Amino acid sequence: MLHLAEAAGLSRRIVALSWKIRSEPDAVIGGYAEAEGNGLGPFHFYYTSKLEDRYADLTPAGARLRAMRIENELSPCRLDAATALRAQRQGIEIGPLVVVMGSVRT
């Protein structure tokens, strides 16, 4: 996301970083899986158990200060949308990272 803002000529900063459990996971994750199948993405999802462990002692505002480190730490357990959809259909809770960004035209 940071690269998108930069490419658009915007200065950017992360305001908050968190995660969530997907509501309507079949429809939402399924839509991302379809988009990936059409060459869009990548879209990243994680087992919520991994997210709960990583964020246990962090607030969204505090996590923003470690955003790149957190993303790197979570990268070994990153799932693409198709894999996330299969896991979700097997009863495993899946969620994405949620990033709140602030951007201004430079």
N, C-alpha and C positions, 0 to 999 in steps of 0.2 A: 504494500500500500504506500509505503514511503516513496518508492520509486515512481509510482503513478503521479503523486503530487509533484515530485521533482520534475518529471517529464512535462507536466502541464505548466511549469514555470512558477510553482508555488513553494514558498518556504513552508515547512511542516514540522509538527512536533506531536508526540503522543501525549494525550491528556490523561487517558486511563487505559488500563489493560486488564481484562478479566476473561471469563469463559462462561458458557451457559449450556444447559441441556436443551437440545433442539425440541421445540414444540412441533407437532405434526412431522415427525422425523421421516416417515416414508415419502411424503410429498416434498419436503424441503431437501433432504439429502438426496432423494431420487432425482430432483431437478438439477442439483449440482452434478450428479453422476451422468445424467443425460448431456449436460453442457460439456463435461469433460470428454464424453464420447464424441462430441462434435468439435473437439479441438480447443475448447476454451479451458481456462484454469491456468495453473493448478489450484485446487481447493483443498484445504487441509482440515482434517478432523482428528480427534483424539479420543481415547477411552476416557470417560469422565473420572474413573478412578485415578488415572494418572494426573488429570487436571486438579482434582481435589487434593492429592498429595502435594503437588507443586505449589498450589496457591493457599495452602492451609494457614500460613502465617502472614499473608500479604493482603493489603487493601488494593483496590483498583488503582488508586493514585500512587501507592507505593510500588506496585508492580510496573508501572510505566517507566520508573527509573531503571529497571532491570529488563526492559522489554527484549532487547536483542539477546541477552544472556538466557532468558527464559525460553525464547524461541529455539535457541541452539540446544538447550538442555532437553527440550521436548522433541527435537527433530528425530531421534531414533524411534519414537513411538508414533510418528505422524502417519496418518492414513489418507490415501486418496479417497475421493467420494465414492467410487464403486466398492472399494474395500470397506469403507465405513457403512455403506448401505447394507452390505452382506452381514456385517457384524451386528448392526442394529436389528436386522430381521432375525438374528439368532438370539435376541433378547439382551444384548450388551448395550448399555447406555453410551451414547456417542455425543460429543459436543465440539464446537469450534472455539477458537480464541475470539474474543470480541475486543476490537481496538477502536477507541474514540480518538480521532485526530483533530487537530486544529491546523488550518492552513490559511495563508494569506498570499496574495499575488505579490511577487517580488519585482 
